Amino acid sequence: MTARQTGAGRTGAATDRDNWAGTYTFTAPRIEHPETVEEVARLVRESEHVHALGTRHSFTDLPDTAGTLIQTDRLRTAPTLDETARRVNVGAGTRYGVLAEWLHARGWALHNMGSLPHISIAGATATGTHGSGDRLGILSTAVSGLEFVASDGSVERVGRGDTDFDGLVVGIGAFGVVTSVTLDVEPTYDVRQDVYTGLTWDALLDDPGEIFGAAYSVSVFAKWAAETTESVLLKSRIGVDGPSPDRIAGARIEEAGAVVPASATQRGGVPGPWSLRLPHFRLDATPSIGEELQAEYFVPREKAAAALRAVREFADRIDPVLGMTELRTTAADSLWLSGSSERDTFAIAFTFLRRPAEVYALLPDLEAALRPFGARPHWGKAHTFDAARIAEVWPLAQRARELFDRLDPRGAFVNDHLRRLGVR
Ligand SMILES: Cc1cc2nc3c(=O)[nH]c(=O)nc-3n(C[C@H](O)[C@H](O)[C@H](O)COP(=O)(O)OP(=O)(O)OC[C@H]3O[C@@H](n4cnc5c(N)ncnc54)[C@H](O)[C@@H]3O)c2cc1C
């Protein structure tokens, strides 16, 4: 199967050894696509080195291995819903958008989605993938249970409240192959998306809280040198948020009938199911720009304005290699390796053009500018952090490493990336 057949729309991948954006070519000698947990267990047992691979939407060598890559695209056990407990269990390789449609059809919902519905649930969980919302945790905070194949080939289950559970949810593939995930659900709800334009950088920097507190989920899209941001996207939850105002911090709501990219979920204030409004992109369409390289940093929310000012100093170097920046917020959680671990967070994302030499030349300077704010990188995106810097910003990184080493004493899930970051 080629990357173009994974159902992820247009990709930058040229071969079935490339990740989705075409920014990394896997070196693993074997890529397997098991269909059952038993097959996963056999592959783990017989492989000296092994690693899980989801829909390949991370941007680096993070999932690679010197042995067997276990791609989860056929681990798509049908969802089972427990309406009393308000939980759904689903195969690890299921794409978020597929589960979302299934849940909505039965009257249920997730609390949030990432921008892209094409990503696998276990892969998104493992890297701490997030959407936006001042009071909304990252997607992994909805996880109440994991089933995984451990280093010795045994099938293990952990649930919320178990010792070490908080260390395993955002697990970056470091301790096993997750085969199914249990997620919290709630009754389905509707959302409307409204676009605002004309928000100046000055107004944003003056009070980011006014913008991001304006609805259930808010994103600001921007380039850095201009006086004015590109747009603000408000996702208002019907019945919770009030009617969308005509203006927010000087930005004006777009007239009905404004042009919307064909790949985008419906905007223009038309209420619709959460599953078709919370992701920016449609599951059946071409997402994002394909040939891109993303980086993202998480700072404490109260430092948002100062961190943005620090990044703006680099505007003239960022914009020539930038597709778009997206700014979002997430709520604090207790997951050890979450980007929002123990702090309400402001997320600064860069969708760069796929020009790795220029981007990787810029990142160390950006990271140095964000260092005073304790910025953490997104595990699944480009960054240049080493083990010392990871330990500096994630107080529980050492504890996570001890947990992963204890669960995988033979080092089957160790790879170059995790070693570089000191996580294994
Ligand atoms: C266009 C685009 C838009 C994006 N939008 C967002 C966004 O809105 N918010 C955000 O936070 N991120 C976003 N991302 C990043 C993306 O969500 C993460 O990279 C995520 O990990 C992708 O999931 P995947 O299944 O493709 O993971 P992969 O890239 O396949 O793997 C990533 C990591 O997860 C591990 N993993 C995968 N499956 C398993 C498993 N079954 N068991 C154990 N470990 C596993 C791998 O070992 C690896 O460490 C975006 C990426 C792209 C390309």
PDBQT file of the ligand as one rigid body, heavy atoms in Angstrom, charges set to zero:
ROOT
HETATM    1  C1  LIG A 501      -1.729  18.311   8.100  1.00  0.00    +0.000 C 
HETATM    2  C2  LIG A 501      -1.460  18.021   9.559  1.00  0.00    +0.000 A 
HETATM    3  C3  LIG A 501      -2.249  18.622  10.514  1.00  0.00    +0.000 A 
HETATM    4  C4  LIG A 501      -1.992  18.397  11.877  1.00  0.00    +0.000 A 
HETATM    5  N1  LIG A 501      -2.790  19.011  12.791  1.00  0.00    +0.000 NA
HETATM    6  C5  LIG A 501      -2.514  18.858  14.104  1.00  0.00    +0.000 A 
HETATM    7  C6  LIG A 501      -3.322  19.502  15.086  1.00  0.00    +0.000 A 
HETATM    8  O1  LIG A 501      -4.337  20.137  14.781  1.00  0.00    +0.000 OA
HETATM    9  N2  LIG A 501      -2.959  19.376  16.380  1.00  0.00    +0.000 N 
HETATM   10  C7  LIG A 501      -1.858  18.677  16.761  1.00  0.00    +0.000 A 
HETATM   11  O2  LIG A 501      -1.559  18.623  17.955  1.00  0.00    +0.000 OA
HETATM   12  N3  LIG A 501      -1.114  17.992  15.868  1.00  0.00    +0.000 NA
HETATM   13  C8  LIG A 501      -1.429  18.076  14.558  1.00  0.00    +0.000 A 
HETATM   14  N4  LIG A 501      -0.676  17.380  13.636  1.00  0.00    +0.000 N 
HETATM   15  C9  LIG A 501       0.329  16.436  14.120  1.00  0.00    +0.000 C 
HETATM   16  C10 LIG A 501      -0.266  15.027  14.239  1.00  0.00    +0.000 C 
HETATM   17  O3  LIG A 501      -1.472  15.041  14.919  1.00  0.00    +0.000 OA
HETATM   18  C11 LIG A 501       0.666  14.106  15.012  1.00  0.00    +0.000 C 
HETATM   19  O4  LIG A 501       1.891  14.030  14.339  1.00  0.00    +0.000 OA
HETATM   20  C12 LIG A 501       0.095  12.688  15.206  1.00  0.00    +0.000 C 
HETATM   21  O5  LIG A 501       1.047  11.913  15.885  1.00  0.00    +0.000 OA
HETATM   22  C13 LIG A 501      -0.283  12.033  13.917  1.00  0.00    +0.000 C 
HETATM   23  O6  LIG A 501      -0.817  10.746  14.167  1.00  0.00    +0.000 OA
HETATM   24  P1  LIG A 501      -0.280   9.513  13.278  1.00  0.00    +0.000 P 
HETATM   25  O7  LIG A 501      -1.179   8.372  13.508  1.00  0.00    +0.000 OA
HETATM   26  O8  LIG A 501      -0.053   9.942  11.898  1.00  0.00    +0.000 OA
HETATM   27  O9  LIG A 501       1.119   9.240  14.008  1.00  0.00    +0.000 OA
HETATM   28  P2  LIG A 501       2.472   8.690  13.354  1.00  0.00    +0.000 P 
HETATM   29  O10 LIG A 501       3.184   9.811  12.695  1.00  0.00    +0.000 OA
HETATM   30  O11 LIG A 501       2.226   7.488  12.554  1.00  0.00    +0.000 OA
HETATM   31  O12 LIG A 501       3.267   8.305  14.701  1.00  0.00    +0.000 OA
HETATM   32  C14 LIG A 501       3.550   9.315  15.643  1.00  0.00    +0.000 C 
HETATM   33  C15 LIG A 501       3.976   8.695  16.979  1.00  0.00    +0.000 C 
HETATM   34  O13 LIG A 501       2.907   7.936  17.530  1.00  0.00    +0.000 OA
HETATM   35  C16 LIG A 501       3.366   6.629  17.826  1.00  0.00    +0.000 C 
HETATM   36  N5  LIG A 501       2.275   5.701  17.591  1.00  0.00    +0.000 N 
HETATM   37  C17 LIG A 501       1.467   5.638  16.511  1.00  0.00    +0.000 A 
HETATM   38  N6  LIG A 501       0.600   4.624  16.654  1.00  0.00    +0.000 NA
HETATM   39  C18 LIG A 501       0.874   4.041  17.833  1.00  0.00    +0.000 A 
HETATM   40  C19 LIG A 501       0.357   2.908  18.525  1.00  0.00    +0.000 A 
HETATM   41  N7  LIG A 501      -0.643   2.193  18.016  1.00  0.00    +0.000 N 
HETATM   42  N8  LIG A 501       0.916   2.561  19.693  1.00  0.00    +0.000 NA
HETATM   43  C20 LIG A 501       1.934   3.276  20.224  1.00  0.00    +0.000 A 
HETATM   44  N9  LIG A 501       2.467   4.344  19.632  1.00  0.00    +0.000 NA
HETATM   45  C21 LIG A 501       1.934   4.730  18.450  1.00  0.00    +0.000 A 
HETATM   46  C22 LIG A 501       4.516   6.384  16.883  1.00  0.00    +0.000 C 
HETATM   47  O14 LIG A 501       5.385   5.380  17.351  1.00  0.00    +0.000 OA
HETATM   48  C23 LIG A 501       5.165   7.746  16.881  1.00  0.00    +0.000 C 
HETATM   49  O15 LIG A 501       5.958   7.897  18.033  1.00  0.00    +0.000 OA
HETATM   50  C24 LIG A 501      -0.930  17.538  12.283  1.00  0.00    +0.000 A 
HETATM   51  C25 LIG A 501      -0.158  16.897  11.310  1.00  0.00    +0.000 A 
HETATM   52  C26 LIG A 501      -0.440  17.122   9.959  1.00  0.00    +0.000 A 
HETATM   53  C27 LIG A 501       0.388  16.418   8.927  1.00  0.00    +0.000 C 
ENDROOT
TORSDOF 0
